[in-house]
Amino acid sequence: MNNFVILSDSSCDLPEDLKKEYNIDVVPFYVSFDKENYLKENIDININDFYKKVTNEKIIPKTSLPSMEDYSNYFKKHLENGVDILCFTLCSELSGSYQSAINAANIMLEDYPDRKILVIDSKKATVAQGLLVIEASKMQKAGFSLEETYEKMESLKQEGIIIFTIDSLEHLQKGGRIGKASALAGSLLNIKPILLLLNGVLEPHSKVRGRKKSLSEVLKIFDEYINEDISKYQIAIAHAYCKDEAIELEKALNEKYNINLSYPIFDIGITVGAHTGATAIGIGFIKKFDA
């Protein structure tokens, strides 16, 4: 039986039309500009207003994960309808969202012992997390069970990668998310870092001079990772607040591989954008479940 629903925290950054098409329920993160008042992502504040505030007011916002109570409320409405749940979260190395969901699941299953809640630490964020969630929905629609889908997603998540560039490491540094990427820090004029999010770890890759070269480098690194039939992968472009550059990157990718990407350009949401700033742009990809 495939009588289950799919949830994700809002770090998946799925566009609204894809949420509806694949029937994905989303539990929001929170963001604050004053460390006192917290707004729900895409409910109390939208992406454009967020990036305008970050850009114009030079604010480094603070994010907060969905609480155990938040997850419990979302779980309950589905459990009451007699369906099981598959839940995806932002990688646990970057957030406590996974543990929050696990704690909520354990409590809710005491009240609904005949139901199942399986929680997946996606080891991903933003576009790669979103693509993983979509693959789960495709498996569900193809008739796979909750357990079969869970097991396949646990395998698929090991391969997905995000390759991205940003203008500076300021937001990552101030948000405490820089880790190994500190190796790319520097004060040289116009140096742009290239980073990978791989298996939950933010990895430094390289740094180049100039934005145009950094975008070319993202495409070059993508080419190095795609060492087999590109049709085996789901691929999407993501950007924070630089749509024109994202369109150009998508065009370059399509022309290079003679393809048309299946999904629209993702907007990097508030959860991730609070730590990358408005200049983040890159490529996310993951293997198809039936590849």
Buried (B, 14 or more C-beta within 10 A) or exposed (E): EBEBBBBBBBBBBBBEEBBEEBEBBBBBBBBBBEEEEBBBBBEEBBBEEBBEBBBEEEBBBBBBBBBBEBBBBBBBEBBEEEBBBBBBBBBBBBBBBBBBBBBBBEBBBEEBEEBBBBBBBBBBBBBBBBBBBBBBBBBBEEEBBBEBBBEBBBEBBEBBBBBBBBBBBBBBBEBEBBBEBEEBBEEEEEBBBBBBBBBBBBBBBBBBEEBEBBBBBBBBBBEEBBEEEBEEBBBBBBBBBBEEBBEBBBEBBBEEBEEEBEBEBBBBBBBBBBBBBBBBBBBBBBBBBEB
